[in-house]
């Protein structure tokens, strides 16, 4: 039983290590997309600063597109960092936190993609971008539509696979604590047997120095000296405070 339990724990630990490695590898791949978004937004702001004065009050609404891309990239990096830490530590709390963030991000991406696909005039609903980068991005996507579709599908599939691995790893972390609890219960069950094997803390005073049982010795003394057999006279040779019979 012990060997079987150890082998099961060893197999579970190996599976958790493999899932953690895959989750970290997928986070590393997604980091390229997150860093690309951050660098793209930084390049927009850099080009704007060459020809205009860049102030904080100009960021919104004039440079809202660059700010939105920068915020999305930084949020993506934070989520990937949380996933890497969760995969490294295999902590249930970190995995739950990463799972929640990943689900929210994927829902937002699905909502934006659905809005773009269902509404042909979606660009008119957005504020005017003074940098002109939004129109350049739209024209680039239209000219390379197949490439952009495959890139978007690959990114979304990687995110979905990361979310699935995080959920599986979270499910594998939970039985570990229950196994530890069962081991502690098993030790508690065996504890009386261990105590029974040790030496007793005291010795029973049932033996008489003369080699006989105290009750047998007292009855023989009553018969010898003609004492009343119905009396409750007992004499314990080991008790110094006992009153000797007259």
C-alpha positions as CSV (number, residue, x, y, z in Angstrom):
1,X,0.0,0.0,0.0
2,X,2.8,2.4,0.9
3,X,4.7,1.7,-2.3
4,X,1.5,2.1,-4.4
5,X,0.8,5.4,-2.7
6,X,4.3,6.6,-3.3
7,X,4.2,5.6,-6.9
8,X,0.9,7.5,-7.4
9,X,2.3,10.6,-5.7
10,X,5.4,10.3,-7.9
11,X,3.3,10.0,-11.1
12,X,1.2,13.0,-10.0
13,X,4.3,15.1,-9.3
14,X,5.7,14.2,-12.8
15,X,2.4,15.1,-14.4
16,X,2.3,18.5,-12.6
17,X,5.8,19.3,-13.7
18,X,5.0,18.5,-17.3
19,X,1.9,20.6,-17.2
20,X,3.7,23.4,-15.5
21,X,6.5,23.3,-18.2
22,X,3.9,23.5,-21.0
23,X,2.1,26.4,-19.3
24,X,5.3,28.3,-19.0
25,X,6.3,27.6,-22.6
26,X,2.9,28.8,-23.8
27,X,3.3,32.0,-21.7
28,X,6.7,32.5,-23.2
29,X,5.2,32.3,-26.7
30,X,2.4,34.7,-25.9
31,X,4.9,37.1,-24.5
32,X,6.0,37.9,-28.0
33,X,2.6,39.2,-28.9
34,X,2.3,41.2,-25.7
35,X,5.7,42.8,-26.1
36,X,4.9,43.5,-29.8
37,X,1.8,45.5,-28.8
38,X,3.8,47.5,-26.2
39,X,6.6,48.2,-28.7
40,X,4.1,49.2,-31.3
41,X,2.3,51.7,-29.0
42,X,5.7,53.1,-27.9
43,X,6.7,53.6,-31.6
44,X,3.5,55.5,-32.2
45,X,4.1,57.8,-29.3
46,X,7.7,58.2,-30.3
47,X,6.8,59.3,-33.8
48,X,4.2,61.6,-32.5
49,X,6.6,63.2,-30.1
50,X,9.0,64.0,-32.9
51,X,6.6,66.4,-34.6
52,X,4.4,67.5,-31.7
53,X,4.7,68.3,-28.1
54,X,3.7,65.3,-26.1
55,X,1.8,66.1,-22.9
56,X,-0.3,64.0,-20.6
57,X,-3.5,65.9,-21.4
58,X,-2.9,65.1,-25.1
59,X,-3.0,61.4,-24.6
60,X,-6.8,61.3,-24.4
61,X,-8.6,61.7,-26.7
62,X,-6.0,62.6,-29.3
63,X,-3.8,59.5,-28.7
64,X,-6.4,57.1,-27.5
65,X,-5.4,54.4,-29.9
66,X,-1.8,54.3,-28.8
67,X,-2.9,54.4,-25.2
68,X,-5.4,51.6,-25.7
69,X,-2.8,49.4,-27.4
70,X,-0.3,50.1,-24.7
71,X,-2.8,49.3,-21.9
72,X,-3.8,46.1,-23.7
73,X,-0.1,45.0,-24.1
74,X,0.7,45.8,-20.5
75,X,-2.4,43.9,-19.2
76,X,-1.4,41.0,-21.4
77,X,2.1,41.0,-20.0
78,X,0.7,41.1,-16.4
79,X,-1.6,38.1,-17.1
80,X,1.3,36.1,-18.6
81,X,3.5,36.9,-15.6
82,X,0.8,35.7,-13.3
83,X,0.5,32.5,-15.3
84,X,4.2,31.9,-15.3
85,X,4.4,32.4,-11.5
86,X,1.3,30.1,-11.1
87,X,3.0,27.4,-13.2
88,X,6.3,27.7,-11.3
89,X,4.8,27.5,-7.8
90,X,1.8,25.2,-8.6
91,X,-0.2,27.3,-6.1
92,X,-3.9,26.8,-6.2
93,X,-4.5,30.5,-5.3
94,X,-2.2,31.7,-8.1
95,X,-3.8,29.3,-10.6
96,X,-7.3,30.5,-9.7
97,X,-6.2,34.1,-10.1
98,X,-4.6,33.4,-13.5
99,X,-7.6,31.4,-14.7
100,X,-10.0,34.2,-13.9
101,X,-7.9,36.9,-15.6
102,X,-7.4,34.7,-18.7
103,X,-11.1,34.0,-18.9
104,X,-11.9,37.7,-18.7
105,X,-9.3,38.6,-21.4
106,X,-10.6,35.9,-23.8
107,X,-14.2,37.1,-23.3
108,X,-13.2,40.7,-24.1
109,X,-11.3,39.5,-27.2
110,X,-14.3,37.5,-28.3
111,X,-16.6,40.6,-27.8
112,X,-14.3,42.8,-29.8
113,X,-14.0,40.3,-32.6
114,X,-17.7,39.8,-32.7
115,X,-18.3,43.5,-32.9
116,X,-15.9,43.9,-35.8
117,X,-17.3,41.0,-37.7
118,X,-21.0,41.8,-37.2
119,X,-20.7,45.6,-37.7
120,X,-19.1,46.7,-41.0
121,X,-19.0,50.3,-40.0
122,X,-17.4,49.7,-36.6
123,X,-14.6,52.2,-37.3
124,X,-17.0,55.0,-37.5
125,X,-18.2,54.4,-33.9
126,X,-14.7,55.0,-32.6
127,X,-13.2,58.4,-31.8
128,X,-11.0,60.1,-34.4
129,X,-7.3,59.1,-34.2
130,X,-5.1,62.0,-34.9
131,X,-2.0,59.8,-35.4
132,X,-3.6,57.9,-38.4
133,X,-2.2,54.6,-37.1
134,X,-5.7,53.1,-36.8
135,X,-6.4,53.5,-40.5
136,X,-2.9,52.2,-41.4
137,X,-3.5,49.1,-39.2
138,X,-6.9,48.5,-40.9
139,X,-5.4,48.8,-44.4
140,X,-2.6,46.4,-43.4
141,X,-5.1,43.8,-42.1
142,X,-7.2,44.1,-45.3
143,X,-4.1,43.6,-47.5
144,X,-2.9,40.6,-45.4
145,X,-6.3,39.2,-44.4
146,X,-5.3,35.5,-44.5
147,X,-2.1,36.0,-42.5
148,X,-3.9,38.1,-39.9
149,X,-6.7,35.5,-39.6
150,X,-4.2,32.7,-39.0
151,X,-2.2,34.8,-36.5
152,X,-5.4,35.7,-34.6
153,X,-6.6,32.0,-34.5
154,X,-3.1,30.9,-33.4
155,X,-3.1,33.4,-30.6
156,X,-6.6,32.6,-29.4
157,X,-5.9,28.8,-29.6
158,X,-2.7,29.3,-27.5
159,X,-4.7,31.3,-24.9
160,X,-7.4,28.6,-24.8
161,X,-4.8,25.9,-24.4
162,X,-3.1,27.8,-21.6
163,X,-6.4,28.3,-19.8
164,X,-7.2,24.5,-20.1
165,X,-3.7,23.6,-18.8
166,X,-4.2,25.9,-15.9
167,X,-7.5,24.4,-15.0
168,X,-6.1,20.9,-15.2
169,X,-3.2,21.8,-13.1
170,X,-5.5,23.4,-10.5
171,X,-7.5,20.2,-10.4
172,X,-4.3,18.2,-9.8
173,X,-3.2,20.4,-7.0
174,X,-6.4,19.9,-5.0
175,X,-6.0,16.1,-4.4
176,X,-2.5,16.7,-3.1
177,X,-3.7,18.4,0.1
178,X,-6.3,15.7,0.6
179,X,-3.6,13.0,0.3
180,X,-1.6,14.8,3.0
181,X,-4.7,14.8,5.2
182,X,-5.3,11.1,4.7
183,X,-1.6,10.4,5.6
184,X,-2.0,12.3,8.8
185,X,-5.2,10.4,9.6
186,X,-3.3,7.2,9.0
187,X,-0.7,8.2,11.5
188,X,-3.3,9.0,14.1
189,X,-4.9,5.6,13.6
190,X,-1.5,3.9,14.1
191,X,-0.6,5.9,17.1
192,X,-2.3,3.7,19.7
193,X,-0.3,0.7,18.4
194,X,2.9,2.6,18.8
195,X,2.0,3.6,22.3
196,X,1.0,0.0,23.2
197,X,4.5,-1.3,22.1
198,X,6.3,1.0,24.6
199,X,6.9,0.3,28.2
200,X,4.0,1.1,30.6
201,X,4.4,4.2,32.7
202,X,3.6,2.3,35.9
203,X,3.7,-1.2,37.2
204,X,0.5,-2.7,38.8
205,X,0.9,-3.5,42.5
206,X,-0.8,-6.9,42.3
207,X,2.1,-9.0,43.5
208,X,2.8,-9.7,47.2
209,X,6.4,-9.9,48.6
210,X,5.6,-13.4,49.8
211,X,4.7,-14.5,46.3
212,X,1.0,-14.8,46.8
213,X,-2.0,-12.7,45.7
214,X,-3.0,-10.0,48.3
215,X,-6.6,-11.3,48.5
216,X,-5.4,-14.9,49.0
217,X,-2.9,-13.9,51.7
218,X,-5.5,-11.8,53.6
219,X,-8.0,-14.7,53.6
220,X,-5.4,-17.1,54.9
221,X,-4.5,-14.7,57.7
222,X,-8.1,-14.4,58.7
223,X,-8.6,-18.1,58.8
224,X,-5.4,-18.5,60.8
225,X,-6.2,-16.0,63.5
226,X,-9.9,-16.6,63.6
227,X,-11.0,-13.3,62.2
228,X,-14.4,-12.6,60.7
229,X,-14.3,-13.6,57.1
230,X,-17.2,-11.2,56.2
231,X,-15.1,-8.1,57.3
232,X,-13.4,-6.0,54.8
233,X,-10.0,-6.2,56.3
234,X,-7.3,-6.0,53.6
235,X,-3.7,-5.4,54.0
236,X,-1.5,-4.1,51.2
237,X,2.1,-4.7,51.9
238,X,3.1,-1.9,49.5
239,X,1.0,0.8,51.2
240,X,2.9,2.3,54.2
241,X,-0.2,4.2,55.4
242,X,-2.4,1.1,55.7
243,X,-3.7,0.1,59.2
244,X,-2.6,-3.3,60.3
245,X,-5.4,-5.6,61.6
246,X,-5.3,-6.2,65.4
